[in-house]
Amino acid sequence: MTKIEEYASPVENQWCPGCPNFGILAALKRALVELELAPDEVCLVSGIGQAAKLPHYLKANVYNGLHGRAIPAAIGIHVANPRLKMIVTSGDGDLYGEGGNHLLHAFRRNPDITVIAHDNRIYALTKGQASPTTPRGEKTRLQFDGVEIDPAQMLATAIVHGCTFVARGFAGDIEGLTGILKRAIAHRGLSLVDVIQPCITWGNHPVDWYRERVVPIPDDHDPTDRDRAISVALDVEDSFPVGVLYEPPERETFAASYRERVGDGPLYELPRVDRSILEERLDRRTVRL
């Protein structure tokens, strides 16, 4: 039986005292333990930023990528060893800004990974500039007169492009977030969980401002209803609907046909490919001038 102490990391935490990121860390640990996943069965991938430090504070397999490049690294690791439970955890700037193009095409490919976006609606590591999710009119340390463009609607974008699990959580509700993360991690296919994570240092609103606006998605919500899910995803003007927005029937995951041919083990366990086959295929692709 997996115990939460097994995920304890000796790395000194660099987050601000009281940061809601601690709530995400606690919920993720609980979810992994309740799913009976041991640390050596999990791989955490992140990019750059305060949120991207989370893998340092949780004992498991870890890969830190470049800014915005967590998704392709996670897909590569997943294809190489599908036995690992792949989790990407990074910020809204890293995943939706620098990494937005990678995330967009991950929706299409549907790899069996979970993406957790710490959404504080600013770039916190670089002192509070507007991020892709900062609301129009919000004043920041760089946008002195207020942001002049509308925020990216990433959950609606995920639904439109066929992401097979789309949810929103709140870092201030550890129990509720734990349940959402358990469903996301257990889901077969790409899961996107956007977590409302107020920044207590550079943000314009205190945690209680968010807490007052977090509302559970109604019990009668049908997560297979695409149009309704998009409507709920866009409804963030005065409130933050929390829960599972969209979970349609499962579809084929990325590299599934490849794995049907070679098995579900890591690449190092597979027999080596005959060199003559590689040379023949390379020769067919060679451009003759």
N, C-alpha and C positions, 0 to 999 in steps of 0.2 A: 504493500500500500504506500503510495507516494505521500510524503509529508511536506508541508509548506517550508519547513526548515531546510529542505534539500535545495531549495531555490535561493537561499541566502547568499549574497555576494559580499566579498570582503572589500570591494571597491568603495571608496569614500564618495558619498553622494554630493553633487555640486548644485543641485536645485535650490532655489530660494526656500527657506523654511516656510512651511504652509502651502507650498505650490500644489495645485490640484493634480499635477503629474503624479504625486504620491498615491492619489486615489486610483489612477489608471494602473500603476504598478501593482498595487494591492489587489485590484480586481483581476488583473491578468494572472497573478500568482494563484489566486483562489480558483480561477477557471481551469488552469492547467492541472492543479491538484485534484479538483473534483472530476476532471476527465481522466484521471489516473494516468497522466503522462509524466514520465520521468524526465529529468533535465537532459539526459543524453538522447532523448527522442525528439527534442525540440531544437529548432534553429531560428534565432532571431536576427533579422536584417534591418538595418536602418541607414539613413543618409547622414545629414549634418544638421545640427541644431540642438536646442535644449531637449526636445522630445526624443531626438535620435540618441540621447545618452541612456535611454531606458535599458537597452540590452546590457550595459555595463553593470547595472544594479540588479540583475537577475541571472543566477547561475544557470547557463545552458550553452549550447553552441551559438556563437555570435559572429556576425560579419558586419563591419561598418564600411559602407561604400562612400562614394563621392556624393556631393550635393545633388539631390534629385535622381540618383542612380540606384536606389534601393530595389526597385521593382525588377530590372533586368538581372541584377545579381541574385535575387531570390528565385527567379524563374530558372536561372542556370543551376543553382544549387538543388532546386526541386527536381529538375530533369536528371541531374547526376545521382541523386539519392532520394527517391520518392518516399522512403521509409521515415524520413524526418518530417515532423509537423512544422511547416513553414509559416512564420509570422513576420510580417513587415510592420514596424512601429516607428513612425516619424511624424513630423509636424505638417501643418497645412501648407506652409511655404515650400517645404521640401517635396511633399507628395503632389500638391496641386499646382505649384508654381514651376520650379525647376524640373520636377518630375512629372508634370502633367501629361506630356506626350506619351511617356512610358505607361502611365496608368490607363490612359485612354485605350491603348492597344492591348493592354492586359485584359480589359473588359472583353474584347473580341476573342482573345485566345483562351480565356477561362482556365488559367492554371489553378491547381488545388492549393491556394495559399490564402492566408487571412491578412488583410491590410487594415491596420489601426491608425487612423489619422487623429493626432492630438490637435484639435482645432481651437486655437485661442484667438484667431482672426487678426494676428499680427506676426511680424518677425521678431520674436522675443530675444533671441541670442544677439541680434544686432541692434537692440535698443528701441524696438517699437515702431518700425516702419510698417506701412500697410502691406497686407498679404493678399492673396487672391480672394479671401473670404471676408475682408474688411468691408463693412457696410458703406454705401454711398453717404457722404456727408460727415463721416467719422473723422475727427481730427487726430493726427498722430504726431510723432516726433519729427516726421519728415513732411507729411502732408498738412502744413500748418493751417490751411484754409478748408480742410476737409477733403476726403477722397472724392474724385470727380467721376468715377465710373462705377457701374453696378458690380456687385460681387459675383464670382463664379458659382454656379449652382451645381456643385459636384455630385450630390446624391441624385438629382434628377438626371444629370448626364450619365451616371452609372446605370440607371434604370433604362434610359433610352438605348444604351449600347449593350444591353443584355447581361449586365452583371447579375450573377445568380443568387446573391445575398446582399442586401443593402439595409443598413441599420444606423440609428443614431443613439448614442448614449450620453450620459452626463457624469463627469469625473466626481461630482459631489454625491453621487448615489452609487456607492461601491457595490451594494447588493444587487441593484438593478443592472449595473454595468457587467457584473460577473455573469449574470444569466445571459445577457446578450453576447458576451464574448464566448461563452460555452457553446452557444448555438452556432456562432460564426466559425469557430475553430472546428467543430464537428461537421459542418457543412462540406459537402464534396463539390469543389469548384471555387471560384474567386469570391471571397467575402470582403466587403468594404464596410467598416464600422467607423463612422465619423463621431468623435467624442468631443462634446463641448467641454473645453478645458480653459476656464478663465485665467488670464495672466494677472497675478496679484501685484506685479511690479510695474509693468508697462501698459497694461490694459486700461481702458477708460471706465470700466464698470466693475464694481465689486462682485464677489461670488454670489452674494445674496440677490443682486440684480438678476443674475442668470437663474438662480434657484426659483425665483418668483415667476419666471417665464418658461420654465421646463414643464411640459405637460405630457402625460402618457398618451400614446396612441390609443384610440378607443378599442375596446375589446372586440367590437364587431368589424374592425378593419380586416379586409381580405388581402393578405400579402401577395396573392397571385394576380390581383387586379392591377395591371400595369398603369392604366390611366389614373386610378385613384392613388396609387403609390407616388406617381409624379406630382399630383396635386398636393399631397401631404409633404413631399420633399420641398416644394416651393413655398410652403406656408411657414415662413420664418421671419415675417415682418415684426410681429409682436410676441411670438412664442416659438419654442423649440420642441416640436413633437418628438418624443423619445420612445424607441422601441424598434421592432422589425418592420421596415417599410415595405420591403419587396423580397419575396422568395418564391420564384416561379418553379416549375418542374425542372429537375436537374437535366443538364445537357452534357455532351461529351467534354471532358477536360483536355487541356493542352497536353500533347504527347501521349495520349491514351493509346492510339493505334500503334505507336512505336513501342510502348511498354507491353502491349499484347504480343508483340513479336519476340521481344528480348527478355521479358520477365520483369518483376517489380523490384529487383534488387539494385543496390548501388552499382555504378558502372565498373568499379574495381573488381566486382565479383563476376562480371561477364567475361566470356572468352574473348580473346583478342581477334579482331577482324583480320582476315587473310590480307596480307599486304598487296597481293596481286589484284584483289578486288578494288582496293583504294586506288592503285595506280591506273587501273582500267577506267575508273570513273573520272579521275583527274584528267586522263588523256582525252576522254569524250568532251570535257568542258574546256579544253585548251583551244584558244582561238588561233587558227592558222593564218598567218599573214603572208 
